[in-house]
Amino acid sequence: MSDPVDGPDAVISDDLDRIVRTRRGDLNSLPGASLLLTGATGFVGRYLVETVIRSNEVSGGPPCVLT
């Protein structure tokens, strides 16, 4: 867990790591896929985009392309 002094970016980073780790089975279908996401300007949209990006970084497979 991050120290609160690290700020919101550290909290978000910890959240993304936890999401990718715990939802690995759900994210396994994304490598090599294209994902069209509309309306991703809010909180949930940002987390979805950031989760896919983090999954791409750690998966070791072909990335999921976000458009």
Secondary structure in CASP SS format (residue, H / E / C, confidence):
PFRMAT SS
TARGET T0000
AUTHOR 0000-0000-0000
METHOD secondary structure of the structure
MODEL  1
M C 1.00
S C 1.00
D C 1.00
P H 1.00
V H 1.00
D H 1.00
G C 1.00
P H 1.00
D H 1.00
A H 1.00
V H 1.00
I H 1.00
S H 1.00
D H 1.00
D H 1.00
L H 1.00
D H 1.00
R H 1.00
I H 1.00
V H 1.00
R H 1.00
T H 1.00
R C 1.00
R H 1.00
G H 1.00
D H 1.00
L H 1.00
N C 1.00
S C 1.00
L C 1.00
P C 1.00
G C 1.00
A C 1.00
S E 1.00
L E 1.00
L C 1.00
L C 1.00
T C 1.00
G C 1.00
A C 1.00
T C 1.00
G C 1.00
F H 1.00
V H 1.00
G H 1.00
R H 1.00
Y H 1.00
L H 1.00
V H 1.00
E H 1.00
T H 1.00
V H 1.00
I H 1.00
R H 1.00
S H 1.00
N H 1.00
E H 1.00
V H 1.00
S H 1.00
G C 1.00
G C 1.00
P C 1.00
P C 1.00
C C 1.00
V E 1.00
L E 1.00
T C 1.00
END
